[in-house]
Amino acid sequence: MVRLLFTVCLVSLSKSISGVHIFELDYRVTPEPTLTSPDYDGYVFIYRYPPNDSTIPAPIREKLMREEYTGDCSLVEVELPAKRLIYAPVKELSDFQSVRKFGEAAKKAMKSARDHGIKAPLLVLHQDPCPKLPHAELVTLLGALDTFFVNPRDREKNSPRGKFLGVWGPEYSTLIDIVNIAANLEDGRVVARDVAEAVCESMSPPNFEGYLHDVFPPESGVNISVVTDPQTLQKDFPFFSMGTSKGEDAHARRIVILTYDTPAPVVDTVLLVGEGATYNTPGASLCAKAGAAAIAGFMKVLSETGVRGLKVVAALALSRNPAGEVLQDAVEARSSRKVRVLNSEGKGKMVLADMICHMKELVEKKEASVNPYIISISSGSEHTIVTDNGPAAKAEEGQIVKVNSEKIGEPLEARVLKKDDFGNFKEGEVLEQPKVLQGSAAVAFTLTASGLDKHGLDSQLPVKYSHLEVAGSVAGAASAVLTLANRFILRLEDPLDTAWH
């Protein structure tokens, strides 16, 4: 298991953006060496049913084995100082069960603990005996931490979610590792949730940039550069600049480049592109920020862990797109392709094309030459889907992302672009997007508009590219942080038996 710098207290900066306190964690997570500590008023235990493992602490096992538990959570009395224990059983109901069930059970158990007035819970982690679930403890703790998140608009109010979480495990050194990893991942998830949850005004492009400067100070290891000049944007990122409204200063679009590098020899180069629109379709669209939110959260995890051998360049396309406005004239994108988009949602997604083209050029110029891999992220699907181009599919990148995501409790679907996906739009002097274009075909259109289609398997310079489509929600953005973190940072070891994921 990866060992990270130990952080007992999850408390970070507190900044106010338009009256909303952003990225403020005011609770502590503490590894507890003993079950008999007097500092807690209740226990939370998530474990498979029936809990007949002889290694479970006797006061808990003996009590739970006396009765049958059929509900999601049960309150029982145990012979320990805090007396009250919330038990959330995890049952194997089908072949489709995954370690994600432990995280879901933890969320229910923590809610039940609050409902029963438990304000200082001690989460009892115990390794699952099944070798197919080696990371159940980490997923359980992440589920518990998820319940501590408070909407940025409500942080000045009294929250019922508590200020303190203790965590106990039978092996203290292993417990510290798990808490370390979970703490760093939660830092990243909080950033992603803050961005995805905040209303348009509080996370407008200028405020989003300010938030990133707060999250990534100079000593963080993440460098920030910003392109705001309208003429530069129009020249270098013409599709991104399309539809800029007069008097848009308060929401002036910009491109934020986040770069993470280490002095160690680079082994992998990851080039990320994220959509960060705050106004994508009629009405306010918070969902369109999920791609940029996920990348910002992932970069926070990188900053916290200091992983070596990995270079990451991330481009966040931050804009407020005028609702319902679709330009009928073709626009020449950065790739020199003339593109006409016939629906406003497609216009929002097309901001990615110029960014993808920029990343492609870094590879062509050998500025990103060591195993480069381009990933774009946007919102729109109900569940997470990763779609590979030919070179990424040959390297099984989508399957690697899928397996690593499942290990940390975030299952997703993996697809590969097919020839038919490129046949639903007009190709010629003007690349025209039809009014309805969804799924893999939409990925194919963006890839073609970026010019990356010229770097397939039969080219002199094949470039790996995947698109990650996430749910347009706070949960979708936070989930993508875990997906990226386990793929490129943690790389948790494989289960001994992969038949039951």
C-alpha positions in Angstrom: 0.0 0.0 0.0 1.2 3.5 -0.8 2.5 5.4 2.2 1.7 9.1 2.2 2.6 12.0 4.5 0.4 11.7 7.5 -2.1 14.4 8.0 -4.3 14.1 11.1 -6.3 17.3 10.6 -8.1 17.9 7.4 -8.2 21.7 7.8 -7.3 23.8 4.8 -7.5 27.5 3.7 -10.7 29.4 4.2 -11.3 32.0 1.5 -14.4 34.0 0.7 -15.5 34.3 -2.9 -18.6 36.5 -3.4 -19.6 35.8 0.2 -19.2 32.0 -0.1 -16.5 30.3 2.0 -14.7 27.9 -0.4 -12.5 24.9 0.5 -12.9 25.1 4.2 -12.7 21.8 6.1 -13.3 22.2 9.8 -13.3 18.6 10.9 -10.6 16.2 12.0 -9.8 12.7 11.1 -7.7 10.8 13.7 -6.4 7.3 13.7 -7.2 5.8 17.0 -4.9 3.1 18.5 -7.6 1.7 20.9 -11.3 0.9 20.9 -11.6 1.8 24.5 -10.8 5.6 24.1 -13.2 7.7 26.1 -13.3 10.4 23.4 -16.2 9.0 21.4 -19.9 8.7 22.0 -20.6 5.9 19.5 -19.1 3.4 17.0 -19.8 2.8 13.3 -19.1 -0.6 11.9 -19.5 -1.6 8.2 -18.9 -5.3 7.5 -20.3 -8.2 5.5 -23.2 -10.1 6.9 -23.1 -12.3 8.9 -20.1 -10.9 10.9 -18.7 -14.3 11.9 -15.0 -13.5 11.5 -13.2 -14.5 14.7 -10.8 -11.6 14.3 -13.5 -9.0 14.8 -13.2 -7.4 18.3 -15.1 -9.7 20.7 -17.4 -7.1 22.2 -18.7 -6.3 18.7 -18.7 -9.8 17.2 -20.5 -11.4 20.2 -23.3 -8.9 20.2 -23.8 -8.9 16.4 -23.9 -12.7 16.2 -26.8 -13.0 18.6 -29.4 -11.4 16.3 -30.3 -11.2 12.7 -29.9 -7.8 10.9 -32.0 -7.2 7.8 -32.1 -3.4 7.5 -29.6 -1.0 6.1 -28.4 0.1 9.6 -29.1 -1.1 13.2 -28.4 0.5 16.5 -27.0 -2.0 19.1 -25.5 -1.7 22.5 -22.0 -3.1 23.0 -19.7 -3.6 26.0 -17.4 -0.7 25.1 -17.1 2.8 26.7 -19.3 4.5 24.1 -22.0 1.8 24.4 -23.8 2.6 21.1 -22.8 1.0 17.8 -24.3 1.5 14.3 -23.9 -1.6 12.3 -24.4 -1.5 8.5 -24.3 -5.0 7.0 -22.9 -5.6 3.5 -24.5 -8.5 1.9 -23.5 -10.4 -1.3 -26.7 -10.4 -3.3 -25.4 -11.0 -6.8 -22.4 -11.3 -9.1 -22.6 -7.6 -9.7 -21.6 -6.6 -6.2 -18.5 -4.4 -5.9 -16.4 -2.8 -3.3 -18.5 0.3 -3.9 -21.1 -1.3 -1.6 -18.9 -0.6 1.4 -18.7 3.1 0.6 -22.5 3.2 0.2 -23.0 1.4 3.5 -20.7 3.8 5.2 -22.7 6.8 4.1 -25.9 5.3 5.4 -24.3 4.3 8.7 -22.9 7.8 9.2 -26.3 9.3 8.6 -27.8 6.9 11.0 -25.2 7.8 13.6 -26.1 11.5 13.3 -29.8 10.7 13.5 -29.2 8.9 16.8 -27.3 11.9 18.2 -23.8 10.5 17.8 -21.5 13.5 17.4 -18.1 12.0 17.9 -18.1 8.6 16.1 -15.4 6.1 16.0 -15.3 4.3 12.7 -14.3 0.7 13.2 -12.4 -0.6 10.1 -11.7 -4.2 9.7 -10.1 -5.9 6.8 -12.6 -8.0 4.8 -11.5 -11.7 4.7 -12.3 -12.0 1.0 -9.1 -11.6 -1.1 -11.3 -10.1 -3.9 -11.9 -7.0 -1.8 -8.5 -5.8 -0.7 -9.4 -2.1 -0.5 -12.8 -2.3 1.3 -11.3 -0.4 4.3 -10.2 2.6 2.2 -13.5 2.7 0.3 -15.4 2.5 3.6 -13.5 5.5 5.0 -14.0 7.5 1.8 -17.7 6.8 2.1 -17.7 8.1 5.7 -15.7 11.2 4.8 -18.1 11.9 1.9 -20.8 12.6 4.5 -18.8 15.5 6.1 -19.0 17.7 3.0 -21.1 20.8 3.4 -22.4 22.9 0.6 -20.1 26.0 0.2 -23.1 28.3 0.6 -24.0 26.7 4.0 -20.6 26.6 5.7 -21.3 29.7 7.8 -24.3 27.9 9.3 -24.2 25.3 12.0 -23.8 21.9 10.3 -25.2 18.7 11.8 -22.4 16.7 10.1 -20.0 16.8 13.0 -16.5 18.0 13.6 -14.6 14.9 14.4 -14.1 11.3 13.1 -12.0 8.8 14.8 -10.8 5.7 12.9 -9.7 2.4 14.5 -8.2 -0.6 12.8 -6.5 -3.8 14.2 -3.1 -2.9 12.7 -2.2 0.7 13.6 0.6 1.1 11.0 -1.7 0.0 8.3 -4.5 2.2 9.6 -2.2 5.2 9.4 -1.5 4.4 5.7 -5.3 4.2 5.0 -6.0 7.4 6.8 -3.1 9.1 5.0 -4.4 8.0 1.6 -8.1 8.9 2.4 -7.1 12.3 3.7 -5.3 13.3 0.5 -8.0 11.9 -1.7 -10.6 13.8 0.3 -8.7 17.0 -0.1 -9.0 16.6 -3.8 -12.7 15.6 -3.7 -13.5 18.7 -1.6 -11.9 20.9 -4.3 -13.9 19.1 -7.0 -17.2 19.4 -5.0 -16.6 23.0 -4.2 -16.2 23.9 -7.9 -19.1 21.7 -9.1 -21.5 22.8 -6.3 -20.9 26.5 -6.3 -23.4 28.7 -8.0 -22.4 30.5 -11.2 -21.8 33.9 -9.7 -19.5 32.6 -6.9 -17.5 30.3 -9.3 -17.5 32.6 -12.4 -14.3 32.2 -14.5 -12.5 35.0 -12.6 -13.5 33.6 -9.3 -12.6 30.1 -10.4 -9.1 31.3 -11.2 -8.9 33.1 -7.8 -9.9 29.9 -6.1 -7.2 27.9 -7.9 -4.6 30.4 -6.8 -5.7 29.9 -3.2 -5.7 26.1 -3.6 -2.3 26.0 -5.3 0.1 28.5 -3.6 3.6 28.8 -5.1 5.0 26.1 -2.8 2.3 23.6 -3.8 4.2 22.1 -6.7 1.5 23.1 -9.1 2.3 26.1 -11.4 -0.6 28.2 -12.7 -0.6 30.3 -16.0 -3.7 32.0 -17.3 -4.7 33.3 -20.7 -7.2 36.1 -20.5 -6.3 38.6 -23.3 -9.3 38.6 -25.7 -7.0 39.0 -28.8 -4.8 36.1 -27.7 -7.8 33.9 -27.1 -9.3 34.8 -30.4 -6.0 34.1 -32.2 -4.9 30.9 -30.4 -8.2 29.5 -29.3 -10.8 30.7 -31.8 -13.5 28.1 -31.1 -13.2 28.7 -27.4 -13.7 32.5 -28.0 -16.8 32.0 -30.1 -19.9 33.8 -28.8 -18.3 36.1 -26.3 -20.9 38.7 -25.2 -20.4 42.4 -24.8 -20.2 43.5 -21.2 -19.0 40.0 -20.1 -16.2 41.4 -17.9 -17.6 39.9 -14.7 -17.6 36.5 -16.4 -14.6 37.0 -18.8 -13.6 33.6 -20.2 -10.1 32.4 -19.7 -7.9 29.4 -20.0 -6.1 28.2 -16.9 -3.0 26.0 -17.4 -2.0 23.9 -14.3 1.4 22.2 -14.6 2.8 19.6 -12.2 6.4 18.3 -12.6 9.0 16.7 -10.5 12.8 16.7 -10.7 12.7 12.9 -11.0 13.0 11.4 -14.6 9.5 11.5 -16.2 8.0 8.2 -16.8 4.5 9.2 -17.8 3.1 12.5 -19.3 -0.6 13.1 -18.8 -2.3 16.0 -20.7 -5.7 16.9 -19.3 -8.4 19.0 -20.8 -11.5 20.0 -18.8 -14.7 21.8 -19.6 -15.5 24.6 -17.1 -18.6 26.3 -18.5 -20.8 28.1 -15.9 -23.6 28.7 -18.4 -24.1 26.1 -21.0 -27.7 25.7 -21.9 -30.9 27.7 -21.1 -30.9 28.5 -17.4 -27.9 28.2 -15.1 -25.9 25.0 -15.7 -23.8 23.9 -12.8 -23.2 20.5 -14.4 -20.9 21.8 -17.1 -18.2 22.5 -14.6 -17.7 18.9 -13.6 -14.8 18.3 -16.0 -12.7 21.2 -14.8 -13.8 20.5 -11.2 -12.5 16.9 -11.4 -9.2 18.0 -12.9 -8.7 20.7 -10.2 -9.4 18.1 -7.5 -6.9 15.6 -9.1 -4.2 18.3 -9.2 -4.8 18.9 -5.5 -4.2 15.2 -4.8 -1.0 15.5 -6.9 0.0 18.5 -4.8 -0.6 16.7 -1.5 1.2 13.5 -2.5 4.2 14.8 -4.4 4.3 11.7 -6.6 7.5 11.4 -8.7 8.0 10.5 -12.3 4.8 12.0 -13.5 4.3 15.2 -15.5 0.8 16.6 -15.8 -0.3 19.5 -17.9 -4.0 20.5 -17.5 -5.9 23.0 -19.4 -9.2 24.3 -17.9 -11.5 26.0 -20.4 -13.5 28.5 -18.2 -16.3 30.3 -19.8 -19.8 31.6 -19.4 -21.6 30.7 -22.7 -24.6 32.8 -23.7 -27.7 30.5 -23.4 -29.3 29.5 -26.6 -27.0 31.4 -28.9 -25.6 29.3 -31.7 -23.6 31.0 -34.4 -24.6 29.7 -37.9 -21.3 30.7 -39.5 -18.4 28.2 -39.6 -15.6 29.0 -37.2 -12.0 28.1 -37.9 -10.7 26.2 -34.9 -7.1 26.1 -33.7 -6.6 23.0 -35.8 -7.4 25.0 -38.9 -10.6 23.0 -39.4 -13.7 25.0 -40.2 -16.4 23.9 -37.9 -20.1 24.7 -37.7 -22.1 23.6 -34.6 -25.9 23.5 -34.8 -26.8 23.2 -31.1 -25.8 25.1 -28.0 -24.8 22.0 -26.0 -22.5 21.0 -28.8 -21.0 24.5 -28.7 -20.2 24.1 -25.0 -18.5 20.8 -25.6 -16.5 22.2 -28.6 -14.5 24.5 -26.3 -12.5 21.3 -25.7 -11.4 21.0 -29.3 -9.0 23.9 -29.2 -7.5 22.7 -25.8 -7.1 19.1 -27.2 -5.4 20.6 -30.3 -3.0 22.6 -27.9 -2.1 19.3 -26.2 -1.6 17.6 -29.5 0.9 20.3 -30.5 2.9 19.8 -27.3 3.3 16.2 -28.3 4.2 17.1 -31.9 6.8 19.7 -30.6 8.2 17.0 -28.3 7.4 19.2 -25.3 5.4 16.3 -24.0 7.4 13.3 -25.4 7.6 10.7 -22.6 4.6 8.4 -23.0 2.1 11.2 -23.6 -1.6 10.5 -23.0 -4.3 13.1 -23.6 -7.6 12.9 -21.6 -10.5 15.3 -21.9 -13.2 15.4 -19.3 -16.7 16.8 -19.6 -20.2 16.2 -18.1 -23.3 14.9 -19.8 -23.8 11.2 -19.1 -25.7 9.6 -16.2 -22.7 7.4 -15.4 -19.0 7.6 -16.1 -17.8 6.4 -19.6 -14.2 6.4 -20.9 -13.9 6.3 -24.7 -10.5 5.5 -26.4 -9.2 6.4 -29.8 -7.2 3.7 -31.7 -3.7 4.3 -30.0 -5.3 4.4 -26.5 -7.2 1.2 -27.2 -4.1 -0.6 -28.4 -2.4 0.4 -25.2 -5.6 -0.8 -23.3 -5.7 2.6 -21.6 -9.5 2.6 -21.2 -9.4 -0.8 -19.6 -6.6 0.2 -17.3 -8.7 3.3 -16.2 -11.7 1.0 -15.7 -9.9 -1.5 -13.6 -8.3 1.1 -11.4 -11.5 3.0 -11.0 -13.4 -0.2 -9.9 -10.7 -1.0 -7.3 -11.4 2.3 -5.5 -15.2 1.8 -5.7 -16.0 3.9 -8.8 -17.1 1.5 -11.6 -17.3 2.9 -15.1 -17.9 1.8 -18.7 -15.1 1.5 -21.2 -15.7 2.1 -25.0 -13.6 2.3 -28.1 -14.2 4.7 -31.0 -15.4 2.9 -34.2 -15.5 3.9 -37.8 -19.3 4.4 -37.7 -18.8 7.0 -35.0 -17.1 9.3 -37.6 -19.9 8.9 -40.1 -22.6 11.0 -38.6 -21.3 14.4 -39.5 -20.3 16.1 -42.8 -16.6 16.0 -43.6 -15.2 18.3 -46.2 -14.4 22.0 -46.4 -16.6 22.6 -43.4 -17.0 20.1 -40.5 -20.7 20.3 -39.5 -22.1 18.9 -36.4 -25.7 17.7 -36.6 -28.3 18.9 -34.2 -28.4 15.6 -32.4 -25.0 13.9 -31.8 -24.4 11.9 -28.6 -22.2 9.3 -27.1 -19.1 8.1 -28.9 -20.1 10.0 -32.0 -19.8 13.3 -30.0 -16.3 12.3 -28.9 -15.4 11.5 -32.5 -16.6 14.9 -33.7 -14.6 16.8 -31.0 -11.5 14.6 -31.8 -11.9 15.4 -35.6 -12.4 19.1 -34.9 -9.2 19.1 -32.8 -7.1 17.5 -35.6 -6.2 14.6 -33.4 -7.8 12.2 -35.9 -4.6 12.6 -37.9 -2.7 10.8 -35.2 -4.3 7.4 -35.3 -2.7 4.0 -35.4 -1.6 4.4 -39.1 0.1 7.7 -38.6 3.8 8.4 -38.1 3.0 9.8 -34.6 0.1 7.9 -33.0 -1.2 9.8 -29.9 -3.2 8.1 -27.2 -6.4 10.0 -26.4 -9.4 9.2 -24.2 -12.5 11.1 -23.3 -14.0 10.8 -19.8 -17.7 11.6 -19.7 -18.8 12.0 -16.1 -22.2 12.6 -14.5 -23.0 16.3 -14.4 -23.1 16.5 -10.6 -21.0 17.0 -7.5 -20.8 13.3 -7.1 -19.7 12.9 -10.7 -16.8 15.3 -10.3 -15.7 13.8 -7.0 -15.8 10.3 -8.5 -13.6 11.3 -11.3 -11.0 12.5 -8.8 -10.7 9.0 -7.4 -10.6 7.5 -10.9 -7.7 9.7 -12.0 -5.9 9.4 -8.6 -5.9 5.6 -8.6 -4.9 5.4 -12.2 -1.9 7.8 -12.0 -1.0 8.2 -8.3 -2.0 5.3 -6.0 -2.2 2.4 -8.5 -3.5 0.1 -5.8 -2.4 -3.5 -6.2 -4.5 -5.9 -8.1 -7.0 -8.1 -6.2 -5.9 -11.7 -6.0 -9.0 -12.8 -7.8 -10.7 -10.4 -10.3 -13.8 -12.4 -10.9 -15.7 -10.5 -8.2 -14.9 -6.8 -8.6 
